[in-house]
Amino acid sequence: MLQLNVKNESSRLRAVVLGSAVNNGVTPTADEAYDPKSLEHILAGTYPIEEDMILEMEAFNTVFEKYKVKVFRPEMIENYNQIFTRDIGFVIDDIFIKANILPDRERELDAIQYVLDQINPAKVVRPPEEVHIEGGDVMLWNNYIFIGTYKGSDYKDYITARTNMAGVEYIRNLFPHKIVKEFDLVKSKIEARDNALHLDCCFQPVGKNKGIIYKSGFREEADYVYLVKLFGKENLFHITRDEMYSMNSNVFSIDENVVVSEKNFTRLNNWLRENDFIVEEIPYAEIAKQEGLLRCSTLPLIRD
């Protein structure tokens, strides 16, 4: 049996589900786009091809092998995008929470059923139908659970609004001993530079007390100020609008001092090294065209 344990974003990783780009299917049509960045690349004819995405994901897998992390991959579904495993579920403490994702992505959960079968069934939960919550919006920091949401009255009109307040309350009730703090995120259906699809598109802790943040990703300045006070401004790396668009906050930690990052994130990677992190640089710019990056394509199961 898998003994789940995830309490933060950066403790030593032992087991993870890494998505797959194999048999990814044809380029979607504009009407099928889930987010403005994918739409942008579909219309421009620059949407990533399967061959390039497989190479990028295998580079990620090679880093996991280097650090002796147990890696699970989804079973292959023909002609289907299975890259972003963070959307379909997430672990808090020793509980696996299945996400209520967009209905036509339900099959992605079936593809990791063999992993769920190795977990105590009492530790696998499914929120009720009215609860919307995706792993990219759920950020763990020891006693804190940070959750990205969208509080606009037009929530139902936004395909980019992925986690609702019912999702926040569900987590609050499931983990009453934790401090659950929600953040109202900026959403856009048409401009990827102004769309925080998930919380990890504009914020992520790294190491023990540092973080990467994009101030304009928060609809309320008070939410940004909350994080500045909690972490200390000197411990936060502020990214620009273009860096947010390139997904600079969507790196992935294997240990408190080891961060996997995109090789083109020069300014961020330099800052990480200046702060004594080992930076494992890999190519991931093609996958980024779908408004997701390293954190999005991982589902951690066990950390120390």
PyMOL commands that set and color helices and strands:
alter all, ss='L'
color gray80, all
select helices_A, chain A and resi 30-32+36-44+50-66+85-87+103-105+107-110+113-116+121-123+135-137+155-157+165-174+192-194+199-201+215-217+221-231+233-235+241-245+266-274+287-290
alter helices_A, ss='H'
color red, helices_A
select strands_A, chain A and resi 13-18+70-72+89-92+95-98+124-125+138-141+144-149+179-184+203-206+210-213+236-238+252-255+258-262+278-282+298-303
alter strands_A, ss='S'
color yellow, strands_A
deselect
rebuild
show_as cartoon
